[in-house]
Amino acid sequence: MEKIRHNHIEWLREITHDDSINRISQQAGIPYATLYKRFKSNELATDEIIAIARSYGINPVDALVKTGIVSNEEASGVRGDNALRLCSIESIATEIVRRDAEKSQLKGNDKHASGVGAETATTKAA
């Protein structure tokens, strides 16, 4: 999993390969004075992150995830019931069978564990 950067300037330096503020300003179309202030505060505005990402050929959504503005789940737009709608019926059936087998295995382990505990208690009592 990739590291999420809450320090926007760290992200900026990485994707721009340490370009100067002037170069980034020209490439992204953001005023130099604005970027200079952002460097001082270590935080970019969301629209600036998007503009910089686009100007450096980076997917803006990926940039927002990497800078901690949005989560991976938010970026993917797929959660819970929505994810099921994307799956084939075969995939859903396979997952149901897998979960049922896992549940059965856990129940079997619980019975075994309680049986071992009962034997131990009986042995100690004798």
C-alpha positions in Angstrom: 0.0 0.0 0.0 1.3 3.4 -0.9 2.1 5.9 1.8 -0.4 8.8 2.1 1.3 12.1 2.3 -0.4 14.7 4.5 2.6 17.0 3.7 1.5 18.3 0.4 4.9 19.9 -0.4 6.6 16.5 0.0 4.2 15.1 -2.6 4.8 18.2 -4.8 8.5 17.9 -4.7 8.3 14.2 -5.5 6.1 14.5 -8.6 7.8 17.6 -9.9 11.3 16.2 -9.4 12.1 19.2 -7.2 11.3 21.7 -9.9 11.5 25.4 -8.8 8.4 27.2 -7.6 8.7 29.4 -10.7 8.7 26.3 -13.0 5.8 24.7 -11.2 3.9 28.0 -11.3 4.4 28.3 -15.0 3.5 24.7 -15.8 0.4 24.5 -13.6 -0.8 28.0 -14.3 -0.8 29.0 -10.6 0.5 32.4 -9.6 4.1 32.3 -8.2 3.0 34.2 -5.1 0.3 31.7 -4.3 2.7 28.7 -4.6 5.3 30.5 -2.6 2.8 30.9 0.3 1.8 27.2 -0.1 5.4 26.2 0.3 5.6 28.2 3.5 2.4 26.6 4.9 3.2 23.0 3.6 -0.4 22.7 2.3 -1.9 23.1 -1.1 -5.5 23.8 -1.9 -7.4 21.0 -3.6 -7.8 22.8 -6.9 -4.0 23.5 -6.9 -3.3 19.8 -6.3 -5.5 19.0 -9.3 -4.0 21.6 -11.5 -0.4 20.5 -10.7 -1.2 16.8 -11.1 -2.7 17.5 -14.5 0.1 19.6 -15.6 2.6 16.9 -14.7 0.6 14.1 -16.3 -0.7 12.6 -13.1 -4.2 11.4 -12.5 -5.8 14.1 -10.3 -7.7 11.5 -8.3 -4.5 9.6 -7.4 -3.0 12.9 -6.4 -5.9 13.6 -4.0 -5.5 10.2 -2.5 -1.8 10.5 -2.0 -2.1 13.9 -0.4 -4.8 12.6 2.0 -7.6 14.7 0.7 -9.8 11.7 -0.2 -9.5 8.0 0.8 -9.0 5.1 -1.6 -12.6 4.0 -0.9 -13.9 7.4 -1.8 -11.8 7.6 -4.9 -12.9 4.2 -6.1 -16.6 5.0 -5.6 -17.2 1.4 -4.7 -18.5 0.5 -1.3 -20.7 -2.3 0.0 -23.8 -2.9 -2.0 -22.3 -0.9 -5.0 -19.4 -3.4 -5.2 -21.9 -6.3 -5.4 -23.5 -4.7 -8.4 -20.2 -4.9 -10.2 -19.7 -8.6 -9.5 -20.9 -11.4 -11.7 -23.3 -13.9 -10.1 -20.6 -16.5 -10.3 -18.2 -14.3 -8.3 -20.9 -13.7 -5.7 -21.7 -17.4 -5.4 -18.0 -18.3 -5.0 -17.7 -15.8 -2.2 -20.8 -17.2 -0.5 -19.3 -20.7 -0.6 -15.9 -19.4 0.6 -17.5 -17.7 3.6 -19.7 -20.7 4.4 -16.6 -23.0 4.4 -14.7 -20.5 6.5 -17.6 -20.3 9.0 -17.8 -24.1 9.2 -14.0 -24.3 9.7 -14.2 -21.8 12.6 -17.1 -23.7 14.2 -15.0 -26.9 13.9 -12.1 -25.2 15.6 -14.3 -23.9 18.4 -15.6 -27.5 19.0 -12.1 -28.9 19.0 -10.9 -26.1 21.3 -13.7 -26.6 23.8 -13.2 -30.3 23.8 -9.5 -29.9 24.5 -10.3 -27.5 27.3 -12.9 -30.0 28.8 -10.3 -32.8 28.7 -7.7 -30.7 30.4 -10.2 -29.7 33.1 -11.2 -33.3 33.6 -7.5 -34.4 33.8 -6.7 -31.8 36.3 -9.7 -32.7 38.5 -8.7 -36.3 38.6 
